[in-house]
Amino acid sequence: MNHYGNCLKLTIFGQSHSPAIGMTLEGIPAGFAIDMEKLQQFLQRRAPGRNTYSTPRKEADLPEFLSGLVGNVTCGAPITAIIRNTNTRSQDYESLRNTPRPGHADYTARVKYGDAFDAAGGGQFSGRLTAPLCIAGGICVQLLEQMGVTILSRIVSIGGICDNAPLLASTAEKEFPVVDDAIGEQMRLAIAEAKSQNDSLGGVIECMVCNPPLGLGDPMFDGMENRIASIVFGIPAVKGIEFGAGFAVAQMRGSESNDAFYLQDGQVATVTNHCGGILGGISNGMPIVFRTAIKPTPSISKEQNTVDLSTMTPTTLTIGGRHDPCIVPRAVPCMEAAAAIALYDAILENMKG
């Protein structure tokens, strides 16, 4: 349940309030120099406690590499890295053992694991586990860039406020990763309003893989949609994914949804990209485009109805602690990480034939 990949094998371990969280990444070729400063910049985009729409929990999120590197160069051995948890407040979660948070995994985790479930910070169900995902993804991003493959991402919408400007360049350098900054300011105001009302907001993130290799993926159960969706759904709060035009194709005719072929510099290309760069599970060389729906943070300070599992009686719950009023901005680099891992795994598989 903590593993992903066919040729590139990723394992993520730890809990939100355990001494450390981490990852092991097998299959990275030897001789690749990791730009540690660039990797740290990638991790900082996801890190908590950086702004008013993030949780107040502050973590440095500095990875410690335990194996797989000689200096900063990969040596062919599995790469293992940890991030130490330094700012935990486990006492905030004691009451949640018997009064599960609506919308959170507290109840289902209790059913599956019983009293052994680690409730502190959500345990292994916490978004904290996306930090080691971003270590692995950040490494894969650098490998892909050496091959001329880049990944762009941005916030499409938050609380129904939409950024309809086309994604043509990276938003990674922006504090709030939207294309249209004026719309982004409206989103921030909406987050602040929800926060003032002890509530939260969700949204949609778009991710685009530019210049992907042609012919990645397989039909049926191992297509590129399957591979990307599988790792994306490992990110807490993801509730939906669509590729290309997605659900909008249901409103089109075939003559509208079909992407007509033409020749560009002697190569086959498509006039439109409603398929999102994937046909029959296989990449067609056009940008791979997908969007993910992120639910509102379930941990809110509004009073909610729940059940006391120790007495099996109805009760109410007001959640304290430190939580994001909107997780969407911090989830943007996580989508890039997921896409990079899925893509590089497929590339390694193609190399092996």
VORO-15274 format. One record per residue (C-alpha): residue in one letter; x, y, z. Coordinates in steps of 0.5 Angstrom, whole numbers, plus 500, padded with zeros to 3 digits. Layout:
% residues N
+------+-----+-----+-----+
| type |   X |   Y |   Z |
+------+-----+-----+-----+
|    a |   X |   Y |   Z |
...
+------+-----+-----+-----+
This chain:
% residues 353
+------+-----+-----+-----+
| type |   X |   Y |   Z |
+------+-----+-----+-----+
|    m | 500 | 500 | 500 |
|    n | 506 | 505 | 501 |
|    h | 509 | 503 | 494 |
|    y | 509 | 505 | 487 |
|    g | 512 | 504 | 480 |
|    n | 514 | 498 | 476 |
|    c | 522 | 500 | 474 |
|    l | 522 | 506 | 479 |
|    k | 520 | 503 | 485 |
|    l | 518 | 509 | 491 |
|    t | 516 | 507 | 498 |
|    i | 514 | 512 | 503 |
|    f | 514 | 511 | 510 |
|    g | 512 | 515 | 517 |
|    q | 507 | 518 | 520 |
|    s | 505 | 526 | 521 |
|    h | 508 | 526 | 528 |
|    s | 513 | 520 | 528 |
|    p | 520 | 522 | 529 |
|    a | 521 | 523 | 522 |
|    i | 518 | 521 | 515 |
|    g | 522 | 519 | 509 |
|    m | 522 | 515 | 502 |
|    t | 526 | 510 | 499 |
|    l | 527 | 511 | 491 |
|    e | 530 | 505 | 487 |
|    g | 532 | 505 | 480 |
|    i | 535 | 511 | 479 |
|    p | 541 | 511 | 474 |
|    a | 548 | 512 | 477 |
|    g | 552 | 518 | 475 |
|    f | 546 | 523 | 476 |
|    a | 548 | 529 | 480 |
|    i | 542 | 532 | 484 |
|    d | 542 | 540 | 485 |
|    m | 541 | 540 | 492 |
|    e | 539 | 547 | 492 |
|    k | 534 | 546 | 487 |
|    l | 531 | 540 | 490 |
|    q | 530 | 544 | 497 |
|    q | 527 | 550 | 493 |
|    f | 522 | 545 | 490 |
|    l | 520 | 542 | 497 |
|    q | 519 | 549 | 500 |
|    r | 513 | 550 | 495 |
|    r | 510 | 545 | 499 |
|    a | 512 | 546 | 506 |
|    p | 508 | 549 | 512 |
|    g | 508 | 555 | 515 |
|    r | 510 | 560 | 510 |
|    n | 504 | 564 | 509 |
|    t | 497 | 566 | 512 |
|    y | 493 | 561 | 508 |
|    s | 497 | 555 | 510 |
|    t | 498 | 551 | 517 |
|    p | 502 | 555 | 522 |
|    r | 506 | 549 | 523 |
|    k | 513 | 550 | 521 |
|    e | 518 | 545 | 519 |
|    a | 524 | 546 | 515 |
|    d | 523 | 540 | 511 |
|    l | 530 | 539 | 510 |
|    p | 532 | 532 | 507 |
|    e | 537 | 528 | 510 |
|    f | 540 | 523 | 505 |
|    l | 542 | 516 | 508 |
|    s | 544 | 512 | 502 |
|    g | 544 | 512 | 495 |
|    l | 549 | 518 | 494 |
|    v | 556 | 519 | 494 |
|    g | 556 | 527 | 495 |
|    n | 550 | 529 | 491 |
|    v | 551 | 524 | 485 |
|    t | 547 | 518 | 485 |
|    c | 551 | 511 | 486 |
|    g | 546 | 506 | 483 |
|    a | 544 | 504 | 490 |
|    p | 537 | 505 | 493 |
|    i | 536 | 513 | 495 |
|    t | 533 | 513 | 502 |
|    a | 532 | 520 | 505 |
|    i | 528 | 522 | 511 |
|    i | 525 | 529 | 514 |
|    r | 525 | 530 | 521 |
|    n | 519 | 532 | 524 |
|    t | 521 | 538 | 529 |
|    n | 514 | 542 | 531 |
|    t | 509 | 537 | 533 |
|    r | 503 | 538 | 538 |
|    s | 500 | 531 | 539 |
|    q | 496 | 533 | 545 |
|    d | 491 | 537 | 540 |
|    y | 489 | 530 | 537 |
|    e | 488 | 526 | 543 |
|    s | 480 | 527 | 543 |
|    l | 480 | 525 | 536 |
|    r | 481 | 517 | 538 |
|    n | 474 | 517 | 540 |
|    t | 470 | 522 | 536 |
|    p | 472 | 522 | 529 |
|    r | 473 | 528 | 524 |
|    p | 467 | 528 | 519 |
|    g | 471 | 528 | 512 |
|    h | 477 | 525 | 515 |
|    a | 480 | 518 | 515 |
|    d | 480 | 518 | 523 |
|    y | 474 | 513 | 523 |
|    t | 476 | 508 | 517 |
|    a | 483 | 508 | 520 |
|    r | 480 | 506 | 527 |
|    v | 475 | 501 | 524 |
|    k | 481 | 498 | 520 |
|    y | 487 | 499 | 525 |
|    g | 483 | 499 | 532 |
|    d | 486 | 502 | 538 |
|    a | 493 | 502 | 535 |
|    f | 491 | 507 | 530 |
|    d | 496 | 513 | 530 |
|    a | 491 | 519 | 531 |
|    a | 496 | 524 | 532 |
|    g | 496 | 529 | 526 |
|    g | 492 | 524 | 522 |
|    g | 498 | 519 | 522 |
|    q | 500 | 516 | 516 |
|    f | 493 | 519 | 513 |
|    s | 496 | 526 | 513 |
|    g | 498 | 531 | 508 |
|    r | 505 | 531 | 511 |
|    l | 507 | 525 | 507 |
|    t | 507 | 529 | 501 |
|    a | 514 | 532 | 503 |
|    p | 517 | 525 | 502 |
|    l | 513 | 524 | 495 |
|    c | 516 | 531 | 493 |
|    i | 523 | 529 | 495 |
|    a | 522 | 523 | 490 |
|    g | 519 | 527 | 485 |
|    g | 524 | 533 | 485 |
|    i | 529 | 528 | 483 |
|    c | 525 | 526 | 478 |
|    v | 523 | 533 | 475 |
|    q | 531 | 534 | 475 |
|    l | 532 | 528 | 471 |
|    l | 526 | 529 | 466 |
|    e | 529 | 536 | 465 |
|    q | 536 | 533 | 463 |
|    m | 531 | 530 | 457 |
|    g | 528 | 536 | 455 |
|    v | 521 | 534 | 459 |
|    t | 518 | 540 | 463 |
|    i | 512 | 540 | 468 |
|    l | 508 | 546 | 469 |
|    s | 502 | 547 | 474 |
|    r | 498 | 552 | 477 |
|    i | 491 | 553 | 481 |
|    v | 485 | 553 | 476 |
|    s | 480 | 554 | 481 |
|    i | 479 | 555 | 489 |
|    g | 472 | 556 | 492 |
|    g | 469 | 557 | 485 |
|    i | 473 | 562 | 483 |
|    c | 476 | 560 | 476 |
|    d | 483 | 562 | 473 |
|    n | 481 | 561 | 465 |
|    a | 488 | 564 | 463 |
|    p | 492 | 559 | 459 |
|    l | 498 | 555 | 462 |
|    l | 504 | 557 | 458 |
|    a | 509 | 558 | 463 |
|    s | 511 | 556 | 470 |
|    t | 508 | 559 | 476 |
|    a | 513 | 556 | 481 |
|    e | 516 | 562 | 482 |
|    k | 510 | 565 | 485 |
|    e | 508 | 565 | 492 |
|    f | 501 | 564 | 490 |
|    p | 501 | 559 | 483 |
|    v | 496 | 562 | 479 |
|    v | 497 | 565 | 471 |
|    d | 492 | 571 | 473 |
|    d | 495 | 574 | 479 |
|    a | 488 | 579 | 479 |
|    i | 484 | 572 | 480 |
|    g | 489 | 569 | 485 |
|    e | 488 | 575 | 489 |
|    q | 480 | 574 | 489 |
|    m | 482 | 567 | 491 |
|    r | 486 | 569 | 497 |
|    l | 481 | 573 | 499 |
|    a | 476 | 568 | 499 |
|    i | 481 | 563 | 503 |
|    a | 481 | 569 | 508 |
|    e | 474 | 569 | 509 |
|    a | 473 | 562 | 510 |
|    k | 478 | 562 | 515 |
|    s | 475 | 568 | 519 |
|    q | 468 | 563 | 519 |
|    n | 472 | 557 | 521 |
|    d | 471 | 554 | 515 |
|    s | 475 | 551 | 509 |
|    l | 476 | 551 | 501 |
|    g | 478 | 546 | 496 |
|    g | 479 | 547 | 489 |
|    v | 482 | 545 | 482 |
|    i | 490 | 544 | 480 |
|    e | 492 | 543 | 473 |
|    c | 498 | 540 | 471 |
|    m | 502 | 539 | 464 |
|    v | 508 | 535 | 462 |
|    c | 511 | 539 | 456 |
|    n | 515 | 535 | 451 |
|    p | 513 | 528 | 453 |
|    p | 516 | 522 | 450 |
|    l | 512 | 519 | 444 |
|    g | 509 | 512 | 446 |
|    l | 510 | 511 | 454 |
|    g | 504 | 507 | 457 |
|    d | 501 | 501 | 455 |
|    p | 493 | 499 | 454 |
|    m | 488 | 497 | 458 |
|    f | 490 | 497 | 466 |
|    d | 497 | 500 | 465 |
|    g | 496 | 506 | 461 |
|    m | 499 | 513 | 462 |
|    e | 492 | 515 | 465 |
|    n | 492 | 509 | 470 |
|    r | 499 | 510 | 472 |
|    i | 498 | 518 | 473 |
|    a | 492 | 517 | 477 |
|    s | 494 | 511 | 481 |
|    i | 500 | 516 | 484 |
|    v | 495 | 522 | 484 |
|    f | 490 | 519 | 489 |
|    g | 496 | 517 | 494 |
|    i | 496 | 525 | 495 |
|    p | 491 | 526 | 501 |
|    a | 485 | 530 | 499 |
|    v | 485 | 528 | 492 |
|    k | 477 | 527 | 490 |
|    g | 477 | 527 | 482 |
|    i | 482 | 527 | 476 |
|    e | 481 | 528 | 469 |
|    f | 485 | 528 | 463 |
|    g | 485 | 533 | 457 |
|    a | 478 | 536 | 456 |
|    g | 476 | 531 | 461 |
|    f | 468 | 531 | 463 |
|    a | 467 | 536 | 458 |
|    v | 468 | 531 | 452 |
|    a | 461 | 528 | 454 |
|    q | 458 | 535 | 452 |
|    m | 461 | 534 | 445 |
|    r | 460 | 531 | 438 |
|    g | 466 | 526 | 436 |
|    s | 467 | 532 | 430 |
|    e | 469 | 536 | 436 |
|    s | 472 | 532 | 441 |
|    n | 477 | 528 | 436 |
|    d | 484 | 532 | 435 |
|    a | 485 | 532 | 428 |
|    f | 492 | 530 | 426 |
|    y | 497 | 534 | 422 |
|    l | 505 | 535 | 420 |
|    q | 509 | 539 | 424 |
|    d | 516 | 539 | 422 |
|    g | 516 | 532 | 419 |
|    q | 512 | 530 | 426 |
|    v | 505 | 528 | 427 |
|    a | 502 | 533 | 431 |
|    t | 494 | 534 | 433 |
|    v | 491 | 541 | 432 |
|    t | 487 | 541 | 439 |
|    n | 489 | 536 | 445 |
|    h | 482 | 534 | 448 |
|    c | 485 | 527 | 449 |
|    g | 490 | 530 | 454 |
|    g | 496 | 527 | 450 |
|    i | 494 | 520 | 451 |
|    l | 491 | 515 | 446 |
|    g | 489 | 508 | 448 |
|    g | 493 | 509 | 454 |
|    i | 499 | 511 | 450 |
|    s | 503 | 518 | 450 |
|    n | 502 | 521 | 443 |
|    g | 507 | 526 | 444 |
|    m | 503 | 532 | 445 |
|    p | 503 | 535 | 452 |
|    i | 500 | 531 | 458 |
|    v | 495 | 535 | 461 |
|    f | 491 | 533 | 467 |
|    r | 487 | 537 | 473 |
|    t | 485 | 534 | 480 |
|    a | 480 | 536 | 484 |
|    i | 482 | 537 | 492 |
|    k | 477 | 537 | 497 |
|    p | 476 | 543 | 503 |
|    t | 481 | 541 | 509 |
|    p | 476 | 537 | 513 |
|    s | 479 | 539 | 520 |
|    i | 475 | 546 | 521 |
|    s | 473 | 550 | 527 |
|    k | 466 | 550 | 526 |
|    e | 462 | 545 | 530 |
|    q | 460 | 539 | 527 |
|    n | 456 | 533 | 528 |
|    t | 460 | 526 | 530 |
|    v | 459 | 520 | 534 |
|    d | 463 | 518 | 541 |
|    l | 466 | 511 | 539 |
|    s | 467 | 509 | 546 |
|    t | 460 | 510 | 548 |
|    m | 457 | 510 | 541 |
|    t | 452 | 516 | 542 |
|    p | 452 | 522 | 538 |
|    t | 456 | 528 | 540 |
|    t | 459 | 534 | 537 |
|    l | 466 | 536 | 535 |
|    t | 470 | 543 | 535 |
|    i | 477 | 542 | 532 |
|    g | 483 | 545 | 535 |
|    g | 490 | 545 | 533 |
|    r | 493 | 547 | 526 |
|    h | 490 | 546 | 520 |
|    d | 490 | 549 | 513 |
|    p | 484 | 553 | 511 |
|    c | 486 | 551 | 504 |
|    i | 491 | 546 | 502 |
|    v | 490 | 547 | 494 |
|    p | 496 | 552 | 494 |
|    r | 501 | 547 | 497 |
|    a | 498 | 541 | 493 |
|    v | 501 | 544 | 487 |
|    p | 508 | 542 | 487 |
|    c | 505 | 535 | 489 |
|    m | 502 | 534 | 483 |
|    e | 508 | 536 | 479 |
|    a | 512 | 531 | 483 |
|    a | 507 | 525 | 482 |
|    a | 507 | 527 | 474 |
|    a | 514 | 526 | 474 |
|    i | 515 | 520 | 478 |
|    a | 510 | 516 | 473 |
|    l | 513 | 519 | 467 |
|    y | 520 | 517 | 469 |
|    d | 518 | 510 | 471 |
|    a | 514 | 509 | 464 |
|    i | 521 | 512 | 461 |
|    l | 525 | 507 | 464 |
|    e | 520 | 501 | 462 |
|    n | 521 | 503 | 455 |
|    m | 528 | 504 | 456 |
|    k | 528 | 496 | 458 |
|    g | 524 | 494 | 452 |
+------+-----+-----+-----+
